[in-house]
Amino acid sequence: MTTAAAQPPRDRALGRGISTLIPQAATATPAEHAAAVLAAMQSVPVRVGVLQAAAVLLEARVRATEDGAERAAAATTVAMLCSAIGQVG
């Protein structure tokens, strides 16, 4: 009995497109990474539970961080998540 050799997973077009939009420099901050991903992912469907969980985690981060750029990015993301959650239904 012979078995076919396992084929390596194929790169998905979406993944390749997003990786070109995300800042790859070592100096890119998490806020810059998040902003780039958000810009690329605004129209991608996601389960509402994932949005709700992310909003809760980011709301806690907004309250905890002293980094103004991180706070602004997290607050903007929370607003976007809440907007997306409100559109479901």
N, C-alpha and C positions, 0 to 999 in steps of 0.2 A: 504494500500500500504506500502510495506517495502522497505527499501533501504539498500544496503550493506554498512557495516562499511568501512570508508575510511582506506586504507592501508597506513602505513608509507612508505615514499619513500625508495627505495632500494639503498644501497650504490653501487656505480659503481666501478667496478674493477679498472678502471684507477685512480679514486680518492683515493682509498685505497693504491695503489702502490705509488703514488706520495707523499702521506702524510708520508710514511715510509722513503722517501729519503730526505725530507726537515728537516733541523735541528730544533728540537723542544725545545731546551734549551732556557731559557729566555735570555741567553747571546748571542744567535745567532743574527748577524746583518742583516739588510735588504739585504745587498750585499750577505751574505752567503745564505740567503733564495733564492734570485734570482738565484744565481749560481746553487743551487741544483735543482730548478725548471727547469732551462734551460737545465741542463744535462738530466733530465727526459723527457722533452718535445720536443726534437730536431726533432722527426719524426712525431709529431701530426699535422694533417692538420688544418689550420686556414685561415679564410678569409683574403684576401690581404688588405682590408681596415683597419682591426684591426692592421695588421703589420705596415701599414703606419702611423696610429695614434700613435701607441706606439713609433715608431722611432722618430717622431716629439717631443713627450713629453720627451723622454729620451735625445735627443740632447739638449734640453733646460736645462735639469738637469745636463748634462755634463758641460755645461758652467757655471751653477750657484753654484754647490757644491764646497766646499773647502776640502771635505773628499776625500783623494786620492783613497781609496779602493772603495768608492761609484762611483767616477768618472771612475775608471778603469772598474768596473762592468757594468756601464751604457754604456760606450764606446764600450765594447765588445758586449753587447746586441744590440746596434745600428748596429754594423757591421754585426751581425748575422741576424738581421731583414732585413737589406738592401740586404744581400746575398739571403735571402729567397724571398724577393720581386723580385729580379733580375731573379730568377729561374722560376717565374710565367710567363706564356705567351706562 
